[in-house]
């Protein structure tokens, strides 16, 4: 199921990038500028949930799991 989700996400992302880069009012300036900026922000946005979700809990203090 994750492979199917990744394939569908890739198709949708490709279509959105195509629509955005084909906009006529952006042809004078770099039409991929916004795409590059968003592509740089996406890994940062993915890092935020990891920072909030991966942490030491009560199970760490009881010795059930290794500390981070």
C-alpha positions in Angstrom: 0.0 0.0 0.0 2.9 2.4 0.7 4.2 1.8 -2.8 0.8 2.6 -4.3 0.6 5.8 -2.2 4.1 6.8 -3.3 3.1 6.3 -7.0 -0.1 8.2 -6.7 1.7 11.0 -4.8 4.4 11.2 -7.5 1.7 11.4 -10.2 -0.1 14.2 -8.4 3.1 16.1 -7.7 4.2 15.9 -11.3 0.8 17.2 -12.5 0.9 20.1 -10.0 4.5 21.0 -11.0 3.4 20.9 -14.7 0.4 23.2 -14.1 2.5 25.6 -12.1 5.4 25.8 -14.5 3.0 26.3 -17.5 1.3 29.4 -16.1 1.7 32.1 -18.7 2.1 35.1 -16.3 5.2 33.4 -14.8 7.0 32.9 -18.1 9.0 36.2 -17.9 10.6 35.2 -14.6 11.9 31.8 -13.7 8.8 29.6 -13.6 10.6 26.9 -11.5 11.6 29.3 -8.7 8.6 28.6 -6.6 8.9 24.8 -7.2 12.5 24.9 -6.1 11.6 26.8 -2.9 8.9 24.4 -2.0 11.2 21.4 -2.7 13.6 22.9 -0.2 11.0 23.4 2.4 9.5 19.9 2.2 12.3 18.0 4.0 12.3 20.6 6.8 8.5 20.1 7.2 9.1 16.3 7.3 11.7 16.8 10.0 9.4 18.6 12.4 7.1 15.7 13.2 10.1 13.5 13.8 11.5 16.0 16.3 8.1 16.1 18.1 7.3 12.4 18.0 10.6 10.8 18.7 11.5 11.4 22.3 12.3 9.7 25.6 9.2 8.6 27.5 8.4 6.8 30.7 9.3 3.5 29.1 12.9 4.9 28.7 13.1 5.7 32.4 11.9 2.2 33.3 14.6 0.7 31.1 12.2 -0.9 28.6 13.7 1.0 25.6 17.0 2.6 24.9 17.4 6.4 25.5 17.7 8.7 22.5 
